[in-house]
């Protein structure tokens, strides 16, 4: 019996991403087949298609930021049912290493993700374990559903900070994670949130979301000095993963202030450790999210204007054009594929 085909965005080797027909996956017990509604591009997808990701191997269906509807469901005790609107919880943890045993599987020693280590959601359909699906409200839009995963990253980073003692926060990088972090930080009661970037389009997007903005470099330094009477910001969210922000963050934060590093650096970067020492700066790394962060992101996705960070949507068959726009555009923030229209 012939298996029904479907369209999928496949990484086929360095600098090769194509929308091609492959077999629709069959499901087993404790799995579901998801009809994908929307799937976002992430910075990690750039590294995969460039052939630089240390784990991703072709052929691979990309995409770990996605939502959709349960099309089929295998034998299970799960309370999920056909027709449920769900988001993918894409983390794959070993369950056996020290941090997994400590109840911290999001920093698993061998953490993997759907869309990187196994086929993801840039396809008309994707097979997922029921344990990796989270029900979404029926009133949530596919755009909001696809933003839940990166929103969970922002929630995790903000909750790591002692925000009750924060008057001024600076977000370095106005990409999707930076803007979502700024939205979550403001919603948590931080009165002054300054967003910085090198791209005028992204600064304008941050301004339209209600944030104070400053171009990276001298303009940002002057703005922080003026706002804080030359003391420095209470809290810095590093969301760019750039060598320039790695250096700037320690000069912008006050003594005894906090830096949360959400940006993923592709290689080791220079950091002013003398400033960390002399100013007693608290520097914390933030990686993906916990189960509770993801649940909080589902709640926040309809309370915050997260859909405004989505600047472009494309049908699945235009994945090459979508990827080029995401990689090269100066007027781009979050790009989504809509595999089923």
C-alpha positions, 0 to 999 in steps of 0.5 A, a space after each residue: 500500500 502506497 504511503 501518502 506523500 507530504 511536502 517538507 523543508 529538507 536540509 540536504 547538505 551545506 547550503 541546500 534547503 529544499 521543499 520536497 515530497 517525502 512519505 508522510 510519517 506513520 505513528 506508533 503508540 504514544 505518538 501523534 501525527 500533527 498537521 502543522 499550522 505554523 513553524 518559525 525560523 530560528 538562528 540555529 537553522 542558519 547554522 544547520 543550513 550553512 553546514 556548521 551545526 555540530 549535530 544536525 545531519 542531512 537529510 533533515 526536516 528543520 523546525 523546532 518552533 511549531 504548532 498544529 492540530 492533532 491529526 492522528 493519535 496512537 494508543 495512549 493514556 494521554 488526555 490529548 485527542 484528535 483535533 486538539 491544537 498543540 505546540 511542540 515541546 521540542 527538547 529531548 533529554 536523556 533522563 539519566 545524567 546528573 542534571 536530569 536526575 536533579 530535575 533539570 532536564 533542560 540542561 541535560 548533558 546530551 540535550 537534543 531537539 526536534 528539528 535539529 537531531 530529529 525531523 521537525 515541524 517545517 512540513 505538512 505533517 510531523 510525528 511527535 511523541 505525545 510527551 512532547 506536545 502541549 495543548 494550546 487554547 482554542 482561541 490562540 492563533 497559529 502565529 501566537 502558537 508558533 511563538 510560544 517556544 521562543 517566548 518560553 526562552 524569554 520567560 526562562 531568562 527573565 525569571 532568572 533575574 531578581 526583577 523585584 530590585 530592578 528599575 532599569 533593564 537593558 536588552 542587547 539585541 532586538 531580534 525575536 528573543 530580545 523583543 520577547 524578553 523585553 515584553 516579558 520583563 515589562 510585564 513583570 513590572 520593570 518600569 524602564 526597559 531600554 532595547 538596543 540593536 544595530 539595525 534601524 528596522 528592529 529599533 523601530 519595531 521595539 519602539 512600536 512595541 512601547 520600548 525606549 530604544 538606543 542604537 548600539 554603541 555610544 548612543 546606548 552608553 549615553 542613554 544608560 548614563 543619563 537614565 541611571 545618573 551614571 551608575 549603570 543599569 540594574 539588569 542586562 539581558 544579552 540577547 545578541 550572541 555578538 562579540 560586541 555585546 559580550 564586551 559592552 554588557 559589563 560596562 553598561 551594568 552597575 556594580 552588583 548588577 546582573 547580566 543574563 546571557 540568553 544569546 547563543 555565542 557560536 564560539 568563545 568571546 572576549 568578556 571583561 572579567 576584570 569588570 566582573 571582579 571589580 563590580 561584583 557583577 552577577 553573570 548567569 547563563 540561560 538555556 532554553 526553558 523548563 516545563 513551567 517556563 513553557 506553561 507560562 509562555 502559553 499563558 503569556 502568548 495571548 496576553 502580550 503582543 507577541 504576534 507583532 514580532 512576526 514580520 514575514 510569513 511564507 507558504 512551505 513551497 517557498 522555503 528557499 525564499 523564506 530562508 534567504 529573507 530570514 538570513 539576509 533581510 534588514 527588515 526582518 524579525 521573526 519569519 514563519 512558514 505556514 505549511 497548510 496555508 
